[in-house]
Amino acid sequence: MLQVNYIRENREQVLERLAVKNFKQPELVDQIIQLDEDRRQTQNLLDSVLAEANSTAKQIGDLMRQGKKDEAEAVKAKSSSFKDQTKTLGDKLTAIETLLQVELILLPNLPHQTVPKGSTPEENEVVLEHGIMPKLFANALPHWELAAKYDIIDFELGNKIAGAGFPVYKGKGAKLQRALINFFLDEAEKAGYREMQPPIVVNEASGFGTGQLPDKEGQMYHIGMDNLYLIPTAEVPLTNLYRDVVVKEEELPIKNCGYTPCFRREAGSYGAHVRGLNRLHQFDKVEIVQIAHPEKSYKILEEMSTYVQSLLQALELPYRVLSLCGGDMSFTSAKTYDMEVWCAAQARWLEVSSVSNFETYQSNRLKLRYKGKEGKAQLAHTLNGSALALPRIVASLLENNQTEKGIRIPKVLVPYTKFECIE
């Protein structure tokens, strides 16, 4: 959530940056500025009435102590309206603050100055490409056919149990999943991330804190009786560990990681492009989260991007890095890099990670602050990234490493899988 003071003091810049995100309600900016002006005026009036009431109460006390009861009663009679004025102004202030909050959460985060302009994924900027795209043999299969051929993933069985988008991993398919999870967690630990095992359900306050609510409630699975939500990503509980917390400046950056299943309704997702593992309702992911000093967060964003790339390199997967344009960024992000791997049998790029800097957008909602030596509490910056999401990694590994005899396992995973090939 953007800070009101920043909006008021930087109106033109806010409008300029919102335009990069193709925000369609720029009039909200002026409405928020006007509401803030009304709030401040009302607060000043309320403070003035309260000050006058306190001064009058003191005057009445002094007169009573001096034995001037009649004068005290006369002043008391004149001051009888203070209570009504205070209530009226207090109610007005509450109404303004409520409306201001409602309108503030309608504004997306401002994109960083380096975010490219554009409104569609086709306008994202390719930062780099790495690796050699494999050349497959004739009659090579897409991963969903490989999964059936080697009996390692059963989409129909998952459909029977839960519905489409909930596959069952079997035998070496399940072991490959576990191997990837353990590999990603071990690498995160080497990179200085502390492993956490958070809940996979969150309350409304947690969803609001990281920006999933009220923006994405239609994409989240809701547990109605308990008013809880299944997490769409471990970002939500890992970042909410620090809701309403003031950390010490010397503790920054705070680096946490966690493996969780993730749940997304993905309403309206149909067609061949979401077949097999390309898009699921339940999937596994290892997430990395950092709480950072504002002056260092963009350096950290680059470091996180490089770290995710190192995982893809270890898995021997050709990939590219995209800097998302304003129109393709999430509501809450200030800058995002997407990592996409080349899926050879499908001959297409598949997104496997997003690494984002949210600056103070989440921390303002979370009331997540740090305190330096000068003692003043300031909003921290939050960052997160997929490191990595499993389904499309598995899809690419299966397709890119298939041979006529079986599917080769990358060397880095063999100590985890305990097998070199799926035959």
LINSULTA-V151879 format. One line per field, one symbol per residue. phi: phi as a letter, one per 20 degrees, with the letter a starting at -180 (. if undefined). psi: psi as a letter, one per 20 degrees, with the letter a starting at -180 (. if undefined). burial: b if it has 16 or more other ideal C-beta (glycine too) atoms within 10 Angstrom, else e. Layout:
# LINSULTA-V151879
phi = ???
psi = ???
burial = ???
This chain:
# LINSULTA-V151879
phi = .feggfffecgfffffffffelfecffffffffffffffffffffffffffffffffffffffffeneffffffffffeffgfffffffffffffffffffgfffeeffeffgefffqccgfefefeacbndffdeffmfdffffffffeldbdfffffffcpfncfdeclfffffgfffffffffffffeneefcdefdccefffffgdnfdefcffedfdeffdldcffeafgfffffgdfmddeegfeeeecccaebfcccflgnecoffdfmefbcecbebdddccdcfgfdffffgfffffffffffffemdfbcddeffgfdefgeeeacdddcdedffelbecfcbcdcddleffffffleccceffneecfeddcbaebceegfffgfffffdfcfdrdfeggfegfefmbdbed
psi = pqpgggghilgggghghhhhjkpjlhhhghgggghhggghgggggghgghghgggggggggghghjjmgghghghhghjhihgggggghggggggghghggghgiiprqpqqhipqqrirhijqpogrqprppqoqrqkqqrhhhghggjlipohhghhgghrqjmqppqchghhgghggghgggghgghjjpppqnrqjqqrhhghghjjhpjhkhiiqppnghilrpppiqihghhhihjpkqorqhiiqqpoqrqpqqqpphlpjorrhijqcjhprhprqqpqppqoqphiihhghghhhghgghhghghikpprqppoprgijqrhiqhppppppqpoghilqpppiqppqpjcjgghhhilorqpahiippqprqqqrqplrpgghggggggghjqriiaoppqhhighghjqiqo.
burial = bbebeebeeeeeebeebbebbbbeeeebbeebbebbebbeebeeebeebeeebeeeeeebeebeeeeeeeebeebeeebeebeebeeebeebbeebbeebeebbbebbbbbbeebbebeeeeebeeeeeebeebebeeebebbbebbeebebbbbeebeeeeeebbbbbeebbebbbebbbbbbbebbeebebeebebebbbeeebbbbbbbbebbeeebeeeeeeebbbbbbbbbbbbbbbbebebeeeebbbbbbbbbebbbbeeeeeeeeeebbbbbbbbbbbbbbbbbbeeebbebbebbbebbbebbeebbbbbbbbbbbbbbbbbbbbbbbbbbbbbbbbeebbebbbbbbbbbbbbbbbebbbeeeeeeeebbbbbbbbbbbbbbbbbbbbbbbbeeeebbbbeebeebbeeeebe
